[in-house]
Amino acid sequence: MNPDAPAVKLDSLSPREIVEVLDRYVIGQRDAKRMVAIALRNRWRRQQLSPELREEIFPKNIVMIGPTGVGKTEISRRLAKLADAPFIKVEASKFTEVGYVGRDVESIIRDLTEQSVNLVKSSSLQRVERKAEDMAEDRVLDLL
């Protein structure tokens, strides 16, 4: 099990509770944490709607700006964990146009895809592990 995974899941949290989770890891940035908590909760609510209604409600995306060290990355990383979503940190200065030395912009998609696959593998492994533990326990109890 992932030790950094939050003990609570997004579906049981209000925006205020999401801010409380973020407060454990990020000092300050009260307004930013409140805004991203509301946006994340609204995105979750939209996903719970039928496909027809979902098309009527457009998600609000977020652009976080600010100087180095104010908590943008940590807030994003913690929100991703809370939402069981993949997270990659991309520094635009490391990317270049095709044909120049540096990382290719397409690698962003590859990295995100890799993170998504790893997240699904980890989740599947945890489910199988729990099932195997339960089956082993039942088997031992049967033998006793």
C-alpha positions as CSV (number, residue, x, y, z in Angstrom):
1,M,0.0,0.0,0.0
2,N,1.2,3.5,-0.8
3,P,2.3,5.2,2.5
4,D,1.8,8.7,0.9
5,A,-1.8,7.9,-0.1
6,P,-4.4,9.9,1.8
7,A,-6.5,7.9,4.2
8,V,-9.6,9.6,2.7
9,K,-11.0,9.7,-0.8
10,L,-12.2,12.6,-2.8
11,D,-15.9,11.4,-2.9
12,S,-16.2,11.9,0.8
13,L,-14.6,15.3,1.1
14,S,-16.1,18.8,0.9
15,P,-13.9,21.7,-0.4
16,R,-13.3,22.7,3.2
17,E,-12.1,19.2,4.0
18,I,-9.9,19.2,0.9
19,V,-8.3,22.4,2.2
20,E,-7.8,20.8,5.6
21,V,-5.9,17.9,3.9
22,L,-3.8,20.4,1.9
23,D,-3.1,22.3,5.2
24,R,-1.2,19.3,6.5
25,Y,1.4,19.7,3.7
26,V,1.3,23.3,2.5
27,I,1.8,26.3,4.7
28,G,-0.1,29.5,3.7
29,Q,-1.7,29.9,0.2
30,R,-5.1,29.9,1.8
31,D,-6.9,31.4,-1.2
32,A,-5.1,29.2,-3.7
33,K,-5.9,26.0,-1.7
34,R,-9.6,27.1,-1.4
35,M,-9.9,27.7,-5.2
36,V,-8.3,24.4,-6.2
37,A,-10.4,22.5,-3.6
38,I,-13.6,24.0,-5.1
39,A,-12.4,23.3,-8.7
40,L,-11.5,19.7,-7.8
41,R,-14.8,19.0,-6.0
42,N,-16.7,20.5,-8.9
43,R,-14.8,18.3,-11.4
44,W,-15.6,15.2,-9.3
45,R,-19.3,16.3,-9.2
46,R,-19.3,16.7,-13.0
47,Q,-17.9,13.1,-13.4
48,Q,-20.8,11.7,-11.4
49,L,-23.4,13.1,-13.9
50,S,-24.9,11.2,-16.8
51,P,-23.0,11.6,-20.1
52,E,-25.7,13.8,-21.5
53,L,-25.6,16.3,-18.5
54,R,-21.8,16.1,-18.4
55,E,-21.6,17.6,-21.9
56,E,-23.6,20.6,-20.8
57,I,-21.2,21.5,-17.9
58,F,-17.7,22.5,-19.0
59,P,-14.9,21.8,-16.5
60,K,-12.9,24.7,-15.2
61,N,-9.2,24.3,-15.7
62,I,-6.6,25.8,-13.4
63,V,-3.4,27.6,-14.2
64,M,-1.2,28.1,-11.1
65,I,1.3,30.9,-11.3
66,G,3.6,32.3,-8.7
67,P,7.3,32.5,-7.7
68,T,9.4,29.5,-7.0
69,G,8.8,27.8,-3.6
70,V,5.2,29.0,-2.9
71,G,3.7,25.5,-3.0
72,K,2.3,25.2,-6.6
73,T,3.8,21.8,-7.2
74,E,3.1,20.4,-3.7
75,I,-0.6,21.5,-3.9
76,S,-0.9,19.9,-7.3
77,R,0.9,16.7,-6.2
78,R,-1.4,16.4,-3.1
79,L,-4.5,17.0,-5.2
80,A,-3.5,14.3,-7.7
81,K,-3.0,11.8,-4.8
82,L,-6.4,12.8,-3.3
83,A,-8.1,12.3,-6.7
84,D,-6.1,9.1,-7.5
85,A,-4.9,10.8,-10.7
86,P,-1.4,10.6,-12.3
87,F,0.9,13.5,-11.7
88,I,4.0,14.6,-13.6
89,K,6.0,17.7,-13.0
90,V,7.0,19.4,-16.3
91,E,9.5,22.2,-16.5
92,A,9.0,24.1,-19.7
93,S,12.6,25.3,-19.8
94,K,13.7,21.7,-20.4
95,F,11.7,21.3,-23.6
96,T,12.8,22.5,-27.0
97,E,11.5,22.6,-30.6
98,V,12.0,19.5,-32.7
99,G,15.6,19.2,-34.0
100,Y,17.2,21.0,-31.0
101,V,19.0,19.5,-28.1
102,G,16.7,19.0,-25.1
103,R,13.5,17.0,-24.4
104,D,10.8,16.6,-27.0
105,V,7.4,18.0,-26.1
106,E,5.9,14.6,-27.0
107,S,7.7,13.2,-23.9
108,I,5.1,15.0,-21.7
109,I,2.4,12.7,-23.1
110,R,4.7,9.6,-22.8
111,D,5.5,10.5,-19.2
112,L,1.8,11.1,-18.3
113,T,0.8,7.8,-20.0
114,E,3.5,5.9,-18.1
115,Q,2.3,7.4,-14.8
116,S,-1.3,6.5,-15.6
117,V,-0.3,2.9,-16.4
118,N,1.7,2.7,-13.2
119,L,-1.2,4.0,-11.2
120,V,-3.6,1.4,-12.7
121,K,-1.0,-1.4,-12.1
122,S,-0.5,-0.3,-8.4
123,S,-4.3,-0.2,-7.9
124,S,-4.8,-3.6,-9.4
125,L,-1.9,-5.0,-7.4
126,Q,-3.4,-3.7,-4.2
127,R,-6.8,-5.3,-5.0
128,V,-5.2,-8.7,-5.9
129,E,-3.0,-8.5,-2.8
130,R,-6.0,-7.9,-0.5
131,K,-7.9,-10.8,-2.2
132,A,-4.9,-13.1,-1.8
133,E,-4.5,-12.2,1.9
134,D,-8.2,-12.9,2.5
135,M,-8.0,-16.3,0.6
136,A,-4.9,-17.3,2.5
137,E,-6.5,-16.4,5.8
138,D,-9.6,-18.4,4.9
139,R,-7.4,-21.4,4.0
140,V,-5.5,-21.2,7.3
141,L,-8.8,-21.0,9.2
142,D,-10.1,-24.0,7.3
143,L,-7.0,-26.0,8.2
144,L,-7.3,-25.1,11.9
